[in-house]
Amino acid sequence: MIQRDRWLKIFYFTSLVLLTGLLAHRAYLYLATPDFLSVHAAQLAKITEAAPSDDELKFAVVGNVNNSVRIFGEEIVPVINAGDYDFVVSAGNAVSSGREESYRAIHRLFRRLEPPYLLTFGENEYSDFGSYRFYEQFGPHFFSFRLKDSLFVFLDGTGKSDTAWQLMWLERELALPNLQNRFVFIGTPLHPPLQETPVFESENYLDNEAFRRPLMDLLESHEVDVVFSANLSVYSRLTIDGVEYITTGGAGGPFVTGETPFHHFVDVTVAGESVSIQPVLFDIHLPAWRRVLDGMWSATYAFFHVSFLRFLLIITALALLAVYLHRLLFENKDYYPDFDVDEAPYRDRSLRVAMYSNNYFPFVSGITVSVDRLRRGLEALGDQVLLFVPRYDRDTRSDPAVERAPTLAAFGNKGEFRLSNLFHLQLFTRLRSFRPDVIHVHHPFWLGSVGLFLGRRLRVPVVYTYHTRLEHYAHFVPLPGPLFRNLISHYLIKRFSNKCDGVIVPTQSAEEYLRMVGVKTTTLIQPTGIDLGDEQMPSAEEVACLRQRLGIAETELVLISVSRLSKEKNIGFMLRCLKKIKSADLPPFRLLLVGEGPGRGQLETLIGELSLQDRVILAGSVEPEHMNRYYALADVFVFASRSETQGMVILEAMAAGLPVLAVRSSGIDDVVQEGKTGFKTTENIDAWGGQLERLLCDSDLRERLSRRALELVRTHDISAFSRNVRNFYVRVMAQYHARGR
């Protein structure tokens, strides 16, 4: 095992070195090589300016530079530079392919030449969509220029350019008067196949007979002196119908003439009508191992300049390999709890708990109530709690254990959603002086983010309670709904949860959701507690007074729903269900909606459209200490929200002995026991309305469900809830400090 790890480490660091080297090499290529546009125009200007005053011209022709970059750059270029040539022509196959990287490489290579240079558009230049690069970086695929009394014509033999147009253009160019010499450059050989054609190159000739035959006739009729081509790794010189055809394929790469391998370029000297052509040979004798290394270097050079996609694939593969090996070698993975962690030093002392929440009293919500109950429960256990929450305009409470941050902006119909000043000095100074043992955040953003940040700075473990299914609140976010609902909300929860040291979820289904989105943090499943004290039971006189104030007759059954009046609570579904059963033969009933929110106006309009004014009462917001009267007034608790992580109001209703009728969702499914404490249906008007009719008509059923609800809710007492959360704090603290963080 030790030997295996050693080799894996060597392989890992080798991958890192290769990755770094490749990135540096690629960066160097792109930083060191400038962009090129219309190179031929600049080169032709240099050729014209440097033209000799006498009648003699001297130029060099190279071909197949791509075969051996090192030989061309180190051996041939210095000879050309010292040879007093007026310019250099590549007869084709200068680049390895038509990709951008290969074109950039040839620019770097040809910059070593001191004479100006021109490139013929050949097969390699055309391949891999290289035609547009050649046109952009060098110029047209076929062109001509005149120097003294000589005409130099560059043709496109790849098939990219229209052949009829080229023939018509070429005839006009060759017919120009006062020409002593005519030279034509075409990347693909025109002459018939040679006997010494190398293996695998038999198809490297111009095979378009409709273009080749008229072209050769045109060259003959206008007495062209020489046609230069490449695309074959040989040196060939033959005359056909008075026209000399030279194929040069050994500028950078070896070829075979007889049994002697050598490299070369072609020296062309023009003096009046006299044209002298001589191959300049390089007798380079390399040992076998050097030829192998030279070939490997050429292949490597071409490889990293030819394919950017291939380069990206290499980088990706090496990066993935490096990450995999790093995780394999250096990350200790233990999928079981650490039973050796000693929790005793943290269990038997008073804890200092700092909490961060984006809302708190006087604003009433499920999170507000949950935070307050946990605070009271922890204080009953002897712990100290310090809350960091927003400041509200109507807040008249003075609580030394609550630090309120000033509000920057308020949202909602009554400004219940607050954006606090995250840079409020007391958020930092008071926390530091409090010296918390653990920080508990109740939102994954704004003040919750502050709590997480300060926990990291103070080296204190951070616990997060997953209260809210953010994807159901997309209508409040100024982003495209599907984007936030299907991507951002889940990523936000995952990222924030994994940064925390512990996560509390109220239900099993909520815990399953976190695991599905990728949360790996230690988790506690703990529903919010319910205060079951006797002082919560209102008197019969208080209930009767409330019934009278709301205008509910003694003979009417009362359905109650407690939630924020907002789109995500799905109240419109319940109203449409009531419309459907309104005309049925049922006992008289009323629906009592307790809560406020931005959707009140839309609900009032919907109630009017459904003619439910005599059946629905909007009671508005009710202080938590008075909610017991409303529950005592009711006979059935109804709920349609699908955005809950727990549905804490359902537990409160069951604590008041109310059977529950709800729409099945993740937060509801764990709380309501089907047929025992109430009923859960799909979001279907007939199904939900049918169960409501059963509950309204069957008093024995309501009584039976009520008794079972009271039995179940006793397991959710606030003292047990606080004690379980405190034990989780202790476990998280012990694990945190055991890791030496």
N, C-alpha and C positions, 0 to 999 in steps of 0.2 A: 504493500500500500504506500509506504514512504517513497519507494522508487517511482511508483506511478505518479504520485503527487509532484515529485521533482520534475519529471518530464512534462507533465501538464503545465507546471509553472514556466518552464523554459518555452514551451509552445505558446503560452499565453503572452509572455513578454515579447517573444519574437513577433507575434501578431500585432502587438502594440507598436513596436518599432516599425514594422512594415506599414501599418496604418498611418503613422506619423510621417514617414518618409514619402508615401504616396501623396498625402495631402500637401506636404511641403513642395514636392515636385510639381504637382498640378498648379499650386499657387504661383510657383516660380514661372511656369510656362505662360500663365495668363498675365502675370504682372510684368514679366520681362519682354514679352512679345507684343508690340503695339498693333493696332488694327491697320489693315492694308486696304486701300481702295485704288482701283485703276492703276495698278503697278506698271502695266505695259506702256501707258501714256508717259509716265515719268521716265521709264527706261528708254523709250524711243527718243525722247527729248535729249537724254544724255548721249545716245548714239549719234544723233544729228549734230549736236554741239561738238563732239569729239571726233568727227569724221576727219580722216587724214587729208592733207592738202594735195598729195599726189594721187595717182590713179590706183594705187594698190590698196586692197582691203584684206583684212585677215580676221577670220572668225573661227570659233570652235563649236563643234556640234557634239553633244553628249546624249546618251540615251539610257533608259532604264536605271536612272539614279537610285531608285528605290531598292535595287538589289543589294547594295552594300553601302550603307550610309558612311561608315567609318572610312572605307577605302576612298570614297569620293571626297570626303571632307579633309582627310589627312594626307592623301597622296596626290590626287588629281587636281584639286583646287589650287594648291601651291604652284604646280607646274603651269597651270593656265594663267595665274596671276603674274608669273615671271615671264610669260611668253609674248607680251606686247600685242594681245588680241584686242580688236576693236569692240567685239561683243561676243556673247555666248548664246547658243540656241539649244534648248532642250527639245529633242525630237519626240518626246513623249515618255510617259511612265515616270515622271519625276516624283510624283506623290505615291504613297502607298495605297491610298484610296481617296474618294472624294469627300470624306468627312472633314469637319472643321479642324479637328486636331491635326490631321495629316497636312492640310494646307498651312496651318500655323508652323508646323515643323519644317516644311520646305522653305518658308520665308526665312526662318532662322538659318537654315543650311545655305541657301543661296546668297545670304548677306555676306558670306565669307569671300565671294567673288568680287574682285576689284573691277573688272569690265562690266558694263551693263549686260542684262540677260533678258531673254524672251522664252516663254514656254509654249509648246505646242499642246493643243487640247487633244489628249489621247484617252485611251480606254480607262486608265486608272483615274485620270482627272474627272472623267464623266461618271464613274461608279458611285454608288451610295448617295445619289442626289447631289453630286458634286458640281453639276453644270451651273447652277445658280451661284455657287461660291466662286467658281472660276470667272464667271461673268462679272461678279461684284468686285472681286479682289484683283483680277488681272485685266479683264476687258472682253471684247467679243470673242466668240469661239472661232471665227475665221476672219482674217484681216490681211492687209498687205502694207508694205512701205517701200519706198525707193531711196536708195543711197547711191549717189553718183550715177553711173549708168547701169546699175544692177537692181533688179526687182526681187523682193523677198515676199513670198506668198505663204500664208499659214492656213491650212484647210482643216475642216472638221470631218474626220472619217468615222466618227462614232455613230452617226445616224441621228444625232440630236438636231442638227440643222437641216433644213430642206435641201435636198440634193439638186433639184432643178434650179433653184435660186442660186446655189453655189456655182453650178456650171455656167449659168448666164453671167454671173458676176465675174467668174474666173476668166471667161473668154474676153470680157471687156478689159480686165486688168492686164492679161498677157498681150493684148493687142496695142498697148501703149507704145508710142513711137520712141525712137532713139534709145532703145535698150540693147545693151551688149550681152547681158547675162540674166538668166532667169533661174531662181532657186525656189523650190516648193518643199514645204515641210508638212507632212501628214503623219499622224501618230501610228496608223495601221498600214502595213506594207501593201502595195498595189500589185506587185509582181506575182507570178505563179508560185506555189509552194516550193521551197528549196528541198533538195535531197537531204541536207544536213539539218533539217528542222528538228529542234530538240523534242524529246518526248513530252507529251502533254501540251505542246504549243502548236499543234497542227491546225487549230481553229483560230489562231491569232492573226489571220490575214483579213483584208477587207473582203467580205463575202457578199456585198450588195452588187451584184453583177450589173444592175441597171445604172449604177453610179460609177463602178470601176471601169467598165469598158469605154463609155463616152469620155471619162476623165483622162484615161491613157491616150485616147485619140486626140484629145485637146492638147495634152502636153506634147505629143509628137508634132502636131501641126504648127505649134508655136515655138518649136525648137527649144524646149526647156532644157537647161543644162543638167541639173541634178535634182532628184527627188530624194529627200531624206526621210526615213521612217525609223521607228523603234518597235516595241512590242514583241520582239524575238530576241532571245539571249544569244545572238550570234553576230558576227560581223560578215556582211555580205555585200559584194559590189558586182553588179552586172548591168549590161546595156541591152535595152529592148527598143527596137525601132528608133535608134539614135538618141534615146533618153537614158541617162545613167541613173540607176536606182541603188541607193546605198541604205542598207539597214544596219543600224548601230545599236547594239544592245548590251554593251559592256562598260558603260561609264562607271557605274558603281559596282556592278556585279560580275562575277566570273562567267565566262562562257568557254566553249570548247571549239577550237579550230584544229582539226587533226587530233593530236593527243596533248597539245600544250595549252593549259588554262592560263589566261591572262586577262588584264583589264586594259581599257583604252578610251580615248576620245578621238574625234576626227578633226584634223587641222585642214582648214580650207583657206587658200590664198588666191586672191583674184587680182590679176594685173591686166587691165584691158579686157580682151576677149579670152585671155588665157586663165584657166582655172586649174589650180594644183590641189589635189586631195591626197592626204596622207594620214593613216591612223597612227596616233601616238601611243605606243605600247608601254605598258608597265609590267615589267617582269618581276612580279611579287611572288616569291616562293615562301610559303608559310608551312610550318610543320602541321601535322594533322590536328594536334590539340589546339593550335592557334586558329586554324580554320574553323574548328568546332566552336571555339569561344567567339570568333568573329561572327559566325552565323547566329549564335545565340544572342549576341549584342544587337545585331540587325533586327532579329525577330522581336527582341524586347523593346527596342527603340520604336519599331513600327507599332507594336502592340499598344504602348501607352500613348501614342499619338493618333492612333486610328479611331478608336471607339470610345466616345465619352460615356455611352451607355454601359459598355463593358467595364469602364473604369468605375462608374457608380456601383455596379454590381459587385466589383471587387471590394470597394470600400464598405458597402453594406455587409457583405459576407464576413469580412474581417472584423467589422464592428460587432456584429452579432456573435461571432466566435469569441471575441474578447470579452463581451458582456457575459456570455454563457460560462466561459471558463472562470471569470472573476467570481460569479455567483457560486460556481461549483467549488472553487478552491477557498475563497476567503470569507464567504458568508456562512456563519453557523446557523443551521436551520433546526429548530426543535418545535415540532407541531403539537407538543403536549405541554400542559401547564408546568411551571417550575415549582415542584412541591418542596424544594429546599429553601424557598424564600421565607424568611422569618417575619411574620406579620405582628408579632407580639409588641414590639416597641411602638407601634402606631395604634394598636387597638385599645390599649388601656390608658389613654390620655385624651384630654379635650382637644378637638381638632378646630383649626381656624379655616373656614371655608369661604372663599370669595366667589360670588356668583355674578354673571353678566347676562343680562336679558334685554332685548330690544323693546319690551313693554312690561309694564307693571301697573299696579293700582295708582290712580283711580281708573285707568282703562281696564275693563273686564274682558278676559278671554280665557280660553282653556290653559294657555301657557302661563298667564298671570296667576291663575288659581293654583296650578301645579307648582310653580315656583314658591308661592306663599305657603302652601301646605308643607313642602319640603323644608322650608326655612323654619316653620314652627315646630316640625317634628324633630329637626336636628337640635334646635335650641332646647327642646324638652329632654333631649339626651345629654345635654350639658355642653354642646359644641357652640362655637361662636360663628356667626354668619354675617358677612358684609355684602350688601347688594349694590351693584353698579347698574343703574337703569336710567331711562330718559326722564327729563323734567316735563311736567304737564302744566299748562296755564292755570287750570282749575284746581290744582293740587294744593290742599291746605294741611296735609298731614306732615307732622314733624317726627322723623324717625332717625335716631342716631345710627342705626344699623343700615341705613340706605343712603348711598351717595348718588345724587341725581346730576346727570350731565346736561348742560344747556342744549336746547333744540335749535338745529340749523334750519330744518324744514319739517312741515307736518303735512300728512296726506290723509285722505279719507273724509267722509262727510262731516266729521267732528274733530278732525285732526288727531285721530287715535294712533296712526302710524307716525313714528317720530324718527328723524335722522338726527342723532345726537352729535355733538361736537366731539370728535374722537381725540382732539388735542387738548381737551379740557385738563388742566394741570392736575386736578384732584384725582382723576382716573389713575394717575401714576403715583403721585406722592402718597395718597392715602393707602393704596394697595401696598406700597413698599413699607409703610409704617405698620400696617396690619400684619405683615409677615405671614402670608397664608401657607397652610400645609398643602392645600389642593385648590385648584381653580375649576369651577363648574360653569360651563357656558351653555346657553340654551338656544342659541342660534348660530348657524354657520357663516354669518356675515355681520358686518358693522360692529356693534359692541362685542359680539361673539368673537370676531377676528381680533379685536383688541385684547380680549382675555387670553386667547391662544398666543398672541405675540408676547404679552407680558409674562405668561407662563414660561416661555422659552428664555426670555431675558433673565428672569429671576430663578430659573432652574427649579420650577415647581410643576408637578404633573397636572395635566389638564384633562378633565372629563367633560364629555359632550352628551347632552340628551337630545335624541332625534325625536322632536315633537311634531314636525310638519312635513307633509308630502309636498315638496316645493313644486312638482310638476303640475299640480292642480291650481297653482296661483299664477300661471302664465299670463292671464289677462291683466295682472297688475304690473307686469314688467314691460318696459318700452323696447321690446325686441320681438322679432317674428315668433308667434306662438309655437309653431312646431319646433323651431330651433331651441327655444328655452325648454319646452316640455319634454322633448325627446333626447336632448343632448346635454345642454348646459346644466340643468337642474341635477341630473344624476351625477355628472362629473363634479359639480360643486360639493355634493354630499360625500362622494367617495374621497375626494382630495382632502376635505376638511376632516373627515372622520379618521383617515389614516394618519393625519398629523397629530391627532389627539392620543392620549395614553389610555383612554377608556371611553366606551360608548354605552349609554343606557338607552334601551328601547322599551316601549311599553308593552309590546306584544310579540308573539312568536313570528307572525307574518312580517312585522317590521324588521325583525332580525334577519329573516330569510331574504328580504329585499336588499338589505345592506350587503349581505354576502354575495348576492347576484351581481351587484354593481361593482364589487371588488374591494369591499372594506375588510381589512384584516386585523383591525384593532380588537383588543379584549372587550367582550360585550357582556352586559348584564340585561336580562329581560326582567323588567320591573314596572308594572302598571302604577300610575299615580294613585296615591292613597286617598281614602274617603274618611272624613271625620264623622264617626258614628256616635258622638256624644249625645246624651239624652237632651241636652239643652237645644238640640236642633229641632225637636218636635214642637210644632206650633200648637196653640190651643184651638179648640173648636170654634171659639168666638172669633179668633183672628182669621180663620179660614172662611167662616161665614161672612165676615165683613169684606174680605177680598172678593168673594163671589158676588156680593151685592154691588161693590164698586165697579166690577167689570161687566155687570149686567148679565150675568149667567144665571138662568133659572135653576131651582133646586132639582128639577126633573131632567136637566140636561147633563149628559156625560161630557167629560172634558178630555180632549186630546191635547197634550202639551208637547211642544218642541222648543228646545233651547239651543240657539246658535246665533252666530253672527249673520246678519241679513246680507248675504253676498252670493255671487254666482256659484262659487265652488261648493256651497252648502246644499244646492239642488232643491231648494224649497218649492220652486215652480212645479216639480214633479209631484209633490204631495198635494198641491192645490188642484192639479189636473185629476188626480185620483179622487179627491173629494167631489169634484164636479161630476165624475162618472157615477158615484154612489149616492149622490144627493137625492135623487128621485127614488131610491130603493126604500123598501119598507123597513126602516131601521129606527131604533130609539133616537130621540133628539140628541144632538151633540154639537159641540163647539170645538174649534181648533184654536188653541192659545199659542201664539208665536212670541217667545220671549227673546229679546235681543235687539240690537241696532246694527246698522251697517250701511254701506253705500248703495245696497240694492233695495232699500226700503221703497223708494219712489217707483221702481219697476214692479215691485210686488203689489203695491197699492193699485197700480194700473191693471195688473193681471187679475187681482181679486175682483175688480169691477168688471173686466171683460168676461170672467167666468160666473158672474152673478153670485159671488160667495160672501157678500158683505154681511149677511145674516149668520154666517157660519164661521168666520175667521176674525180673530181679534189680534191686533198688533199691540202687544203690551209694552214694547220698548225695552230699554235697558233696566235691569233690576240689580241692586246691590247683592253681593253674595250672601250676606247675612239674612237677607229676606227671601232667598230662593226657596227655603223650606216651606213657606206658605204656598207658593205656587205648585210645588210638587204635591203637597198634601191636598190641594184642590183638585188635582187631576185624577183620571182613571187609567189612562194609557199614555205611555211616552212614545212618540213617533219621530222618526229620524230618516233622512234620505241622503245625507252627505256621503260622498265617496272619497273625500280628501283627508279623512282622519287617520292618524297613526294609532289612536287608542279609542277615541270617543268617550272622553272622561265624563261628559254629561250623562251618558248612558249609565255608568256606575252610580252617579248621584241619583238618577231617577230610580234605579233598582234599590238604592239605600232607602228611598222613600216608599218602597213597596210597589213600584209601578211595573207592570209588564211592558215589554218593549217590542215595537214593530219597526224594523229598519231595513234599508237596502243593503244587501251583502257587499262588503268591501274589505280591504285588508285590515283596517283598524277595528271593524265591527265584528268580524268573524270570530275573533278570539274572545270577545266579551260576552256576546249573546249566545246562550245555549239553545239551539233550535228545539222548540216544543217544551222547554223546561223553564226558561226565564223569559221567553218571547219568541218572535218569529223573524227570520231573515228571508228576503226574497230577492230575485233579480230586479233590475230596474225595469219593471214591466207593470203597467197600470192595472191590468187585470189581476196579476198575481198579488201585488201589494194591496190593491183595493179589496180583493177577496179575503185576505187575512184580516184586514181592518173590519170588514163586516162580521167576521167570526168573533172578534174581540168585543165589538159593540153589542152583539146579540147574546153573548154567553157570559153571564156574570160569574158562574162557577169556574169557567176557564180562566177568567181574569184573576179570581181569588187564588187558584192553584198556581198560576204563574207568579203571582205576587209573593206567595210564601217561599217559593224556590229562589226568587230574586233576592229576598232578604237573607236567606241562608248563604248564597254565593257571595254576596257583597261583604260579609263579615271577614272573609279572607283578605280583603283589601283595606284593612284598617290603616289609618295614617301612621300609627306607631310602627307597625310592621314594615310599611313602605320606607319610612325614614331609617329604620334600623338596617334594612337590606342595602339601601343606598350608602349608608355609612360604612358598612362592611366592605362594599365595593371600593369606596375611597381607600380604605386600609389596604386592600389587596393591590390596587393600582399604585399606591405610594410605596409599598414594599417592593414591588417589581421594578418600579422606576429607579429607586435608589440602589437596588441590587445590581442594576445594569451600569451603575456608575455614571449616570448621565448628569 
